[in-house]
Amino acid sequence: MSRYTDAYAAVGRHTPPANAAVLDPLFDQIAAGRQLPPRAQQAVALGLTAHALNDRTADPALFDYYRWVLTHCFPAGQLNELTARLIGMAFTAANIFQTDLPQPLTLNPWQVPAMLDYPLAADRAVVIENNGVFALLHQDHPDWPLILQSGNDFNATYVQLIQRLEGRGMQYAYLGDIDSAGIRMADTFAGLLQRTSAAAVAALQTPADVTRWLTFYGRQDSRRTKPLTVRYPVFREEMTAIATFGKFVEQEQLMGEYEARIGRWLT
């Protein structure tokens, strides 16, 4: 038991979940006023799935306990975490365009025409599926050229800029969740491009990488590993590996690997 579970149990009929103690280190960091990474990264660092602290359906009892402790055991404003809420109306990127404006930039549809031929600050960019991973990579490496995919949001303005940048010589590499939906998003992204092969898009997340990550970091989940139809052989191979293992890996689990390989790819 801890002071958090004691406080929770003292309120009426509340019974702490069996795995409540897993959150104690996080609560202690909050109490100490430490800045935390995005919430999905916090969850993975505790051995939970990335959505455990954002989505009640992942673990309802633990989620309710987490929310109760945040509300009742800490003063307002005590939680100090890097937000993953980016205004992703159209296109969010860091260090792609030559500008003195603070990064990252979010471009709305009214700004895009003026940016189609705007001077570029890079000729390579890493496309990141998840908001929190994008935010943390940008915080730790503020000069890296990054583009936020923001899940399955292939809106028309985003597509227009991605294709225009490629036409101007931009090279892309894609990083996303190693699950069925994540591989399908990578395949969809590759399908937007006219000059870049799918194998090049998968340069930082090859089939060999996927197999190794599933072996060492994979978690079982039949819902997230059902095979989906994809267009390109490199992603069919990765989809097959996910279905064969019956496991998935989330981006937040791979931050250490990402930092080393992104740095090499950009140089």
N, C-alpha and C positions, 0 to 999 in steps of 0.2 A: 504494500500500500504506500501511497505518497500523499503529500498534502493536497494534490489535485483530486485524486480519487476519493480521499476523505471528505473533501468539500462537496464533491458530486454525490457521494453516498449519503451525506447528511441532509440532503434536500429530498424530503418526501420518499417516494418509492423508487428513486434513481439507484440503479445497480450498475457500477462501472463495467464496461465490457471486459472480457477475459484478457484481451490484448492491450488494455489501457496503458500499461507500463511502457509500451513502445514509444509513447508520446512524451514521456517525462523529460528526456534530453532536449526536445524541442521547446517544451514549456520553460525549462530552465534557461535556455538561450533567450527566449522572449522576456523573461523576468530580468535578465541581465542587460537588456536593451541592445543586444547584438543585431546588426543588420543581417537579415536572412536572404537566401536566394529566392527565386520564384517558387511558388507553393508546390508545384509539381516536383521540383528538385528537392525540396524539403522532404516530401513524402518518400521519394526513392532513397534518399540518404538514411531514412529510418527503416528501410527494407519493405516499404509498402509499394503498391502500384502508384503510378504518377497521378492518377485521378482521385486517390483515396481522400485527400483533404479538400477537394473541389466538388466532388460528385457523390451525393449521399448513397447512390445505388451501389457503389463499390464496396462499402462496408457500413451499413446504416447505423449500427450501434456505435462504432468507433467515430463516425462522422458526427453523430449527435453529441457524443461526449466531447469531442474536439471543439465544436462550436460552443458548447455550454461553458467550457473552461475559458475560452477566449473572451466570452461575454461577461463572466462572473468573477474571474480570478485575476483580471488585469484591468488597469484603468484605461479609459478611452485614449487611443493614440499610442499605446504601448507597443503594439505589433509594428515592427520595422522590417518590411520585406520588399525586395525588388519586385515591382509590379510586372506582370506579364500582359496587362491590359493595354494593348497598343491600338491606336486609332487606325485600324486597317481597312478603311473604307475602300481604298483602291490599291495602293502600291506603297509598301514600307520597305526602306532599304537604308543601309549605312555605307558611306564612303564610295558610292557609285558615281556621283556627279561632283564636279569641281565647284565647291561652294563653301563659303565661310559660315553658313548656317549650322546651328547645332545639329548633331546626328543622334538618332536616325531621323530621316525625313519620311513623312507620309504625304503622298501626292494624291490629290483628289482628281476627279475627271476633268475639272475645269483647268487644272494646271498641266495636265499631261501634254497637250499639243506643244506647249512652249518647251517641254523637256525632251522631245523626241530627238532633237539635234543638239542638245545642251552638251557642253564639253564634259568629257568623262575623266574620272579620277583613277579608274582601274580598267584593266582588260580581262580580269577574271573575277568571278563572284561565286560565293557558296550560297546556295538556296537552302533555307532551313524551314522544315515543316512547322515546328511548334513555336508559339510565341515566347514561352519561358526560356527555351534554349537559345533562341535568337537574342533575347534581352540579356541573358547571362554571358553569352559569348561576346556581345558588344560591350558590356561593362568591363569584362576582363581583357578584351583586345579591341580597344576603341578605334584602331586604325584599320581593322579588317574590313574588306568589302563583303557585305552580307545582304541577302535579300530574303524577306520573310514571305514564305508561302502561305502561312496562316491556315493550315489544314486544307480542306477541300474547296478553297475559295478561288476558283479560276474565273474571276470576273473579267469582263471585256476590257476594262482599262488595264488591269494587270497583264493580261495576255498581250495587249497592244505594245506595252513597254518592254516586256520580255522579248518579244519577237523583234522589235526595233533595235534593242540593244544587241541582240545576237547578230542582226544584219550589219551593225557597226563594228563587229569583231569581238564582242563579249563572249568569253568562254564560261560555261557553267558546270558546276558539280553539285549534286543534290544529296541532302541528308535528311532522312525521315525515320519514323518509327519502323521497326522491323516486325511488322504484322501485315496481315493481308491488305488492310485498307491503306497502310503506309506505302506498300510496294505499288499498289494501284495508282496512288497519287504520283509517285515517281515516274511511273509509266505514262501517266497523263501529261506530266510536265515535259517529258522527252518528246511526246507527240506534238507539242507546240512548236518545236524547233525544226528548222529547215536545213541548217548547215552543221549541226552537231549530232553525232551518233548517240544512241542510247548507252552504249558502252562508255563513252566519254562522260555522259551525265552521271553514270554509276562509278566514276573513278575513285571516289572516297568511300564507296559502299558496294564493293564488288561481291559477286556470289561467294567467293572464298571468305571474305570478311563476314558476310551474313551467316555462313555456316559456323564459323568460329564463335561469333557472338551468341548465336543460339545455343551452342554447346556450353559455353561458360556462363552466360548470363540469362539464358532463356527461362521463361515462366510458362507453365501450362495454362492454356485457355482455349477451349474448343471454339468459342465464339469468335475470337480474334485471329484464328489460324485457318479458317475455312478457305479453300482455294478460290480465288476470283480470276476472272478472265483479264489478261493483260496482252499487250500487242507485241512487245519486243522480247527476243530470246533471253537477254540478260535478266530481265525482270521475271520472265517465266521460270527461269532457273531459281531465282530467289523465292518466288512464290511456292515452288515445289518444295524447297528446303523447309519453309515455314510449315507447310501442310504435313510434311513427313515427320518433322520433330514434334509438331503439335504445340510449339512454343512461340513466344513473342519476346521482343526486347524493346524497351522504350528508349527514346533519345536521351532522356535524363540520365540513364544508366551509363551512357557512353561518353560523358563529357571529357574524361581524361584522354580517351582515345581520339576524340575529335580534335582537341587542342593540338596534339602532336601532328596529326596528319593534315589538318587544315593549314597549319603553319608551313609545312613542307610544300604543299600543293600551290600555295600562293607565292612562293619564292621562285 
